[in-house]
Amino acid sequence: MCALSYFLEREGIMTTGISLVRENTESMQPPRSLWVSFPLGRPLGKPGDVAFQHEVIASALDLLNRGDGPVLEDFPKDVPPLESDGLAACPVSFPKKFEEEETWANRLAKELQLLEPWYELSLRRRNGRTLVGVADQSPAENIVMIGGYLDSGEIPEDIKWLKRSVEDLKAYYIEAMTAQPGDYEAKTQQETFWHDTQLGEAILHFYQHFQNSEDNAQKMIARLLAPREAVGETTGPKGAKTLD
C-alpha cells in the first residue's frame, strides 16, 4: 500500500491511510497515515459502530489537508468496549502459576513454546500471511531478551527495538490465539492477552516505568506499548509493578 501511495502521489493523486502497526508506518513512511491503537483486524474500531467508524475515517481524510509528508498522526481515542458473548477465543490454556524461583526469561520462553504450534497452524490457515516480522530478531530471541531485562530490573536503552519486539510478539500471540477456524471477538482476544499471559504482564512492567516518567516522550512510549483499556483493566490490586 505504501508503494501504491507513492505511485499515486507522483501522478498527482493525494493519498491517506490507516495504520495498525505504527512501527511499520514509521519505517515505510507513506505520504499520510493515521495510526489507531485498535486490535489487529479492526482498523475502524468497533464493528457496527457507524458514528465511531465515521470519526476514524474523517480523521484519516483530514490528513489530505496536509500537503507535505510523510505525515503520521495518532488517532486520540481507543476502540469503545465491545460486547462479548463470554466464549473463549483462545485454544490455549495459559498456566496461572509458576515456580516462585522461576525467572521471567524461562516463563516467557515456555509460554511462547506453548503457542508455537498454534502460530504455525495460523500461518497455514492464512496461507503464510502474518503481521510478525517488524523486528530484526525472531520472536523467540526477543522474548528471551525481554525476560532478561525483567530479571535484571533494567530498562532497554534501545526503545526502537523494544517497540518493534513488543509489536511482533503481540501479533504472534494474537495470531496463535485465533488459529482455529471461526470468528473471534476482538475484546475477548485482548482480555485474554492482557489478563492471562505472562507477556501481557511483562509489557505492563515496561509500561509502568515509562508512564511514571515526567518526560512526555517517555509517556508516549508507554502508550505505544499498551492501549488505555488494557491498562485500566489490568492495573489495580493485580497491577503491574514498576521496574524503578
N, C-alpha and C positions, 0 to 999 in steps of 0.2 A: 504494500500500500504506500510506503514511503517513496519507493521508486516511481510509482504511478503518480503520486502527488507532484514530484519534481518535474515529471514529463508534462503534466497538465499545466503547471505553472509556467514552464518555458513556452507553452502555446498561448499564454495569456489568460488561462483559466485559474482563478484563485481556488484554493482547497483548504479544507479544515477536517479535523478528525477527532476521534475519542480514543484515549489510551487507558488500558487497564494495568499495564506494566510500565511504570514510569521510567525504569532504567533502560528499557528497550527504546523508548522515545528519546531519552536523553542521548543515547549513542547514535541513533539514526538521524535525529534532527530533522523531522519533516517540517514543512513550512509553518504549519499551525496545528496545535494539538491541545486538547483538553484532557487532563488526567483526572480520572474518577477513582475513588477508593472503594469500588464495588467488588463483590465476589467475581471470580473468573466466570465468564459466560453471561454476565449481567451488565453490559455496557451502558444500559439506560436505567439500571436500578430495579425497582420492584416491578414484577410482571403485572400488567393490568392497571398500574397507577399512571393514568394518562397525564395528569397535571404535572407530576414529578418528571416523567419522561420528556414532556414538552419543555420543562425547565432546563433539563440537561441538553437537549437539542438546541435550544435557544442560546445557551451559553457557548456551545461549540460554534454555532453560526455567528455569534457576536465576534469571534476571533477574525472573521473576514474583514472587520473594520480595521484590523492591524495590517498595514501594508508591508512592513519589514519583518523578516523572520530570520532564523526559526523562532517561533513563539510557543512556549509551553506554559500553560496556566493550570492551576488546580481548581477543580470544582469544590466549592466551600462546604458541601453537605455530604454526609454519608447516606447510604441507602436506608429508607424507612424500614422499620421492623416488618418482617414477613411472617404471615400466619403459617404455623406448622401443624401438620397432622399428627405429630408426635412419633412418626415412624423413623427408625434409624436409617440414615443414608449410607452408613459405612459398613462394609463387610468384615471389618476387623474389630476385635475387642481389644482395646488398649489396656495394658496392665495398670492397675491402680496403685500398686505398691512395689517398691524396690528395696533391696537390702540397704540398710541405713548407711553403710560404708561405701556403697557403690558410687562411682564417680559419674559426673554429668556426661563425660565422653562415652562411657560404657552404656549408660541408659539411652542416650540418643542413638548410638550405633545399633543397639538392639532394636529400638523402635523402627529405625529405617530398614533394618533387615526384615522385620515383620511385614513391612509394606512392600518390599521389593517384588514379590510375585504378583501382587495386585497392580502395581505400576506397570509391570510387563504385560499383564492382561489388558490394562488400559491402552497401552500402545497398540496392541493388536486390534482392539475394538475401534480405535481411531485411525487405523491404517498408518501407524507410525507418527502421527501428528502429536506434538507435545509443546507446551509452553516452557518446559525445562530447557535450559541452555543459555541463560543470560550470563551466568557466572563462568569464569575461565576454568574453575575446578569442577570435579564431579560432585554430585550431592553427597556421596559417601565421604569424600575428602573434606567438604565444607562442614558437614555435621560434626566430624571429629574435631575440626578446628574450633567450631563454636563451643563444643563441650570443653575443650582445653582452656578457652578464655574463662568460662564459667568456673571451672575447677580452680583456676589460679586467681580468680577475683579481678582480673584485668579487663579493660575495655579495648577493643580493637582500635588501632590508630587509623587503619585503612577503612574509612567509612564507606567508600565506594564498594570495596569488597564485601563489607557486611550487608549492605542493602541488596546487592546482587545475589549474595548467598541466601539471604532470607527469602527473596522473591522466588528463587529457584526451588528452595526446599518447600515453600508453601504450595507452589504449583505441583511439585512431586507428590505431596501429601494429598491434596485435593483430587488430583487425577487418580491416585491409587484408591482413595476412598469412594470414588464413583466408578470403579472398574466394571461392576456388574451392569448388565443391560437394564434400562429403565430410566425414569425421570427422577431427579434428586432435588429436594428442596434446599435452596441455597442457604437459608437460615440454619437448617439442621447441620449442613456441612460445616458452616462456620462455628456453630456452637460446639460441635464435636472437636474441631481442631483446637479451639481456644480453651475449652474446658477439660478435655480428656487426654491431650497429647503432651508428651514431655517437651516437644519442640515449641508448642504454643506457650508453655510456661517459660521456656528458655528465652524466647523472643521478648516476653514481658519483662524479664530481668533487665535486658538491654533498654527496653522502652522506658522503664522507670528511671534509669540512670540519665538518659537524655532529657526526659520530661522534667526532671528535678533541677536541671541546669537553668541558670538565669540568662543564658545566651539563647536568643530567639532562633538562631540557626540550629542549635542543638535540639530545641523543641520541635523544629521542622523534621529533623531526623527521626524523632520519636513517632511523629505522625506517619512517616513513611513506613515504619516498621509494623505498626498496628493501628487499625481503624478505631475510631472513638467507641463504637458499640462493643468492640471486643474488650477494650479496656474497662468500660463501665460494667460489663457482665462478669469479668474475671478478677477484678480487684475487690478489695474489701477484706473480710476475715481470712480468705484464702489468697489474698492479693500477692502479686509478685514482690519480691524484696529487691531493693536497690543493691548494686554491687559496691557502692561507696562505703 
